[in-house]
Amino acid sequence: NADHEDYAANYVSSHRSRCKWVMQRFGMDQIQNQRVLGIGEGLGNNFEMLSPTNYMVSLDGAAIHPEQKLANFLSLRVDLDRDFFGEMWSNEPKFDAAIYAEVLEHQQNEYHTLIELKKILKEDGILVVTVPAENVLHNVVRPSLIWPKENFAQYLSQLAFEIADYAYWSEGWTAHCYKLINRH
């Protein structure tokens, strides 16, 4: 439909360069033959930056065109705030990496998503998280959780995510970008 096409064009033009930069900055574009989870992957811009040798799963029903991907792409609709997706994957090998970009700030229960994620992400697995910076006029459910960034760093630490790297995207929609290591 036309609304989806307008949104897609706007999203691609305003966010694509940041997606590419984040994936390169944190080395995600270099991983191959890994299991990669996308949480709220939306239009699939982050997945498009990854090697097609990876097995990629999107948990929100990414609107990426599956016919343009190899058979190693799976898109599932889940309610990130309510569904126990960790149980859905309990009999599968754990994921090596996950991408949680531009979603957490919209959720009513990001804690639930992060706890479920810990169940299916390998210990020492990589999690890339991006959230908008303070100067962005953006719908954020709990601003005091992610701003100032020290609040978010403490929250991540309390959930046993080690901040391996941090970067600030300063163009257009500014963002705080984190590369995390899952610790149990």
C-alpha positions in Angstrom: 0.0 0.0 0.0 1.0 3.6 -0.5 1.5 4.4 3.2 3.9 1.5 3.6 5.8 2.6 0.5 6.1 6.2 1.8 7.3 5.0 5.2 9.7 2.6 3.6 11.2 5.3 1.4 11.5 7.7 4.3 13.0 5.1 6.6 15.6 4.0 4.0 16.6 7.6 3.2 16.9 8.7 6.8 18.2 5.6 8.5 20.1 3.5 6.0 23.4 5.2 6.4 23.3 4.8 10.2 22.4 1.1 9.9 25.4 0.6 7.6 27.7 2.6 9.9 26.6 0.7 13.0 27.0 -2.7 11.3 30.5 -1.7 10.1 31.6 0.1 13.3 30.8 -3.0 15.4 32.1 -5.5 12.9 28.7 -7.1 12.3 29.3 -6.9 8.5 32.3 -9.2 8.9 30.6 -12.1 10.7 29.8 -15.2 8.5 28.1 -18.5 9.0 26.6 -17.4 12.3 23.1 -17.4 13.7 21.9 -13.8 13.9 18.7 -12.6 15.5 17.0 -9.3 14.6 14.7 -7.9 17.3 12.2 -5.5 15.8 14.1 -5.6 12.5 11.4 -3.7 10.7 12.4 -3.2 7.1 15.4 -5.4 7.4 18.0 -2.7 6.8 20.5 -4.2 9.3 20.1 -7.7 7.8 20.9 -6.3 4.4 24.4 -5.3 5.7 25.1 -8.9 6.9 26.7 -11.7 4.9 24.1 -14.0 3.3 26.0 -16.9 4.8 24.5 -16.1 8.2 21.3 -17.7 9.3 19.1 -14.7 10.1 15.9 -14.7 12.1 13.7 -11.6 12.5 11.4 -11.5 15.5 8.7 -9.0 14.6 8.0 -10.0 11.0 10.5 -7.9 9.1 9.1 -6.4 5.9 12.3 -7.4 4.1 11.7 -9.0 0.7 12.5 -12.7 1.5 12.7 -13.6 -2.2 15.9 -11.4 -2.3 17.5 -13.5 0.5 18.7 -17.0 0.5 16.9 -19.8 2.3 18.6 -18.8 5.5 16.2 -16.0 6.4 13.2 -16.5 8.6 10.7 -13.8 9.7 8.3 -14.4 12.6 5.6 -12.1 14.0 5.9 -11.9 17.8 4.7 -9.5 20.4 8.1 -8.5 21.9 6.4 -7.2 25.1 4.4 -10.3 25.8 5.5 -13.4 23.8 7.9 -15.9 25.4 10.0 -16.2 22.3 12.9 -17.7 24.3 10.7 -20.8 24.7 10.0 -20.9 21.0 13.8 -21.3 20.4 14.7 -23.4 23.4 15.4 -26.6 21.4 17.4 -24.7 18.8 21.1 -23.8 18.9 21.6 -20.4 20.5 22.2 -17.3 18.5 25.7 -16.0 18.1 24.6 -12.4 17.7 21.5 -10.2 17.9 20.5 -6.7 16.6 18.1 -4.7 18.7 18.1 -1.3 16.8 15.6 1.5 17.1 13.1 -0.6 19.0 13.7 -0.7 22.7 12.6 3.0 23.2 9.1 2.1 21.9 8.5 -0.9 24.1 6.3 -1.0 27.2 8.4 -3.9 28.5 11.9 -3.9 27.1 13.0 -5.8 30.2 10.9 -8.8 29.1 12.5 -8.7 25.7 16.0 -8.5 27.1 15.4 -11.4 29.5 13.9 -13.6 26.7 16.9 -12.6 24.5 19.4 -13.8 27.2 17.8 -17.2 27.0 18.6 -17.7 23.3 21.8 -15.7 22.9 25.0 -17.6 23.6 27.1 -16.6 26.6 29.6 -14.2 25.2 27.2 -13.6 22.3 27.1 -10.1 20.7 24.1 -7.8 21.1 24.1 -4.5 19.1 21.6 -2.0 20.6 20.8 1.5 19.3 18.6 4.1 21.0 17.9 7.7 20.0 20.0 10.4 21.6 18.4 13.0 23.9 18.2 15.7 21.2 16.0 13.7 18.9 12.3 14.4 19.1 11.1 10.8 19.2 8.5 8.8 20.9 10.2 7.2 23.9 8.2 5.2 26.5 10.7 5.6 29.4 13.2 8.4 28.7 14.9 8.1 32.1 15.9 4.6 31.3 18.0 5.5 28.3 18.9 9.1 29.1 21.4 10.1 30.2 23.4 7.3 28.7 24.9 6.5 32.1 21.4 5.4 33.2 21.2 3.0 30.3 24.7 1.7 30.9 23.9 0.9 34.5 20.6 -0.9 33.4 22.5 -3.0 30.9 25.1 -3.9 33.5 22.4 -5.0 36.0 21.2 -7.3 33.3 24.7 -8.8 32.8 25.4 -7.2 29.5 29.0 -5.9 29.3 29.5 -2.8 27.1 32.3 -3.9 24.8 32.0 -0.7 22.6 30.0 2.5 22.4 29.6 5.0 19.6 27.6 8.1 19.0 26.0 8.7 15.6 25.9 12.4 15.1 24.3 12.8 11.7 20.5 13.4 11.2 18.7 11.2 13.8 21.5 11.1 16.4 21.8 7.8 18.3 23.6 6.1 21.1 25.0 2.8 19.8 26.2 -0.1 21.9 28.0 -3.3 21.2 27.3 -5.6 24.2 28.5 -9.0 25.3 26.0 -11.3 26.9 27.2 -12.5 30.3 25.2 -14.9 32.4 
